[in-house]
């Protein structure tokens, strides 16, 4: 699976790539992940200060833009979460690898869609 699964339905339009817009979008499509976002933003800010670079903040925004891209399309979110669940509960290493490859492909495709 190299492309996000999409039935065309979007819960929300693609948000701007800013921490505020991404958190607002996440509140709609995956509110359970908001604490993770806040913690990630705090870590990114600390890393940026320590490194004297905004690259950690850019990485934070790029990652969460990809997460929102997955979650805002229900069919893609279902495929992503199903593959992740199956990878985490696989009976064999090969089965785990196959599902983890699907997870990675969906994430990479979403990342590319919002970070080109």
C-alpha positions as CSV (number, residue, x, y, z in Angstrom):
1,X,0.0,0.0,0.0
2,X,1.9,3.1,-1.2
3,X,-0.9,5.7,-1.3
4,X,-3.3,6.8,1.3
5,X,-6.6,5.0,1.0
6,X,-9.2,7.7,0.2
7,X,-12.9,7.5,-0.5
8,X,-12.8,11.3,-1.2
9,X,-14.5,12.3,2.0
10,X,-12.6,14.8,4.2
11,X,-13.7,15.7,7.7
12,X,-12.0,19.1,7.5
13,X,-10.0,21.0,4.9
14,X,-6.3,20.7,5.0
15,X,-5.1,23.2,7.7
16,X,-2.3,25.7,7.5
17,X,1.1,24.4,8.6
18,X,1.3,26.2,11.9
19,X,1.2,24.8,15.4
20,X,-2.1,26.6,16.2
21,X,-3.9,25.5,13.0
22,X,-2.6,21.9,13.4
23,X,-3.8,21.7,17.0
24,X,-7.2,23.1,16.1
25,X,-7.5,20.5,13.3
26,X,-6.4,17.7,15.6
27,X,-9.0,18.8,18.1
28,X,-11.6,17.9,15.5
29,X,-10.1,14.8,13.9
30,X,-8.2,13.1,16.7
31,X,-8.7,15.0,20.0
32,X,-7.2,12.1,22.0
33,X,-3.8,13.0,20.5
34,X,-3.8,16.7,21.8
35,X,-1.7,15.9,24.9
36,X,0.8,14.2,22.7
37,X,1.0,17.3,20.5
38,X,1.5,19.7,23.4
39,X,4.2,17.5,24.8
40,X,5.9,17.3,21.4
41,X,5.7,21.0,20.9
42,X,7.3,21.5,24.3
43,X,10.1,19.1,23.4
44,X,10.6,20.8,20.0
45,X,10.8,24.2,21.6
46,X,13.4,23.0,24.1
47,X,15.4,21.3,21.4
48,X,15.3,24.5,19.3
49,X,16.6,26.6,22.1
50,X,19.3,24.1,23.0
51,X,20.4,23.8,19.3
52,X,20.0,27.4,18.5
53,X,18.0,26.3,15.4
54,X,14.3,26.2,14.4
55,X,14.8,22.8,12.7
56,X,13.2,20.9,15.7
57,X,10.1,23.2,15.3
58,X,10.0,22.6,11.6
59,X,10.1,18.8,12.2
60,X,7.3,19.1,14.8
61,X,5.1,20.9,12.3
62,X,6.0,18.6,9.4
63,X,5.2,15.5,11.5
64,X,1.8,16.8,12.9
65,X,0.8,18.1,9.5
66,X,1.2,14.5,8.2
67,X,-0.8,13.1,11.2
68,X,-3.6,15.5,10.5
69,X,-3.5,14.6,6.8
70,X,-4.1,11.0,7.7
71,X,-6.8,11.7,10.3
72,X,-8.8,14.1,8.3
73,X,-9.7,11.5,5.7
74,X,-11.7,8.7,7.4
75,X,-10.8,5.9,5.0
76,X,-7.1,6.7,5.3
77,X,-7.3,6.9,9.1
78,X,-9.1,3.6,9.2
79,X,-6.4,1.9,7.0
80,X,-3.6,3.5,9.1
81,X,-5.0,2.5,12.4
82,X,-5.9,-1.0,11.3
83,X,-2.5,-1.7,9.9
84,X,-0.9,-0.3,13.1
85,X,-3.1,-2.5,15.3
86,X,-2.4,-5.5,13.2
87,X,1.4,-4.8,13.3
88,X,1.2,-4.5,17.1
89,X,-0.7,-7.8,17.4
90,X,0.9,-9.9,14.7
91,X,1.5,-13.5,15.4
92,X,4.8,-13.6,13.4
93,X,7.6,-11.2,12.7
94,X,6.8,-11.4,8.9
95,X,3.2,-10.5,9.6
96,X,4.3,-7.6,11.8
97,X,6.7,-6.4,9.1
98,X,4.0,-6.5,6.4
99,X,1.6,-4.4,8.4
100,X,4.4,-2.0,9.6
101,X,5.3,-1.5,6.0
102,X,1.7,-0.4,5.3
103,X,1.8,2.0,8.2
104,X,5.0,3.5,7.0
105,X,3.7,3.8,3.4
106,X,0.6,5.6,4.5
107,X,2.6,8.0,6.7
108,X,5.2,8.7,4.0
109,X,2.5,9.5,1.5
110,X,0.7,11.8,3.9
111,X,4.0,13.5,4.8
112,X,4.8,14.0,1.1
113,X,1.4,15.4,0.4
114,X,1.7,18.2,3.0
115,X,5.5,18.8,3.0
116,X,6.3,19.3,-0.7
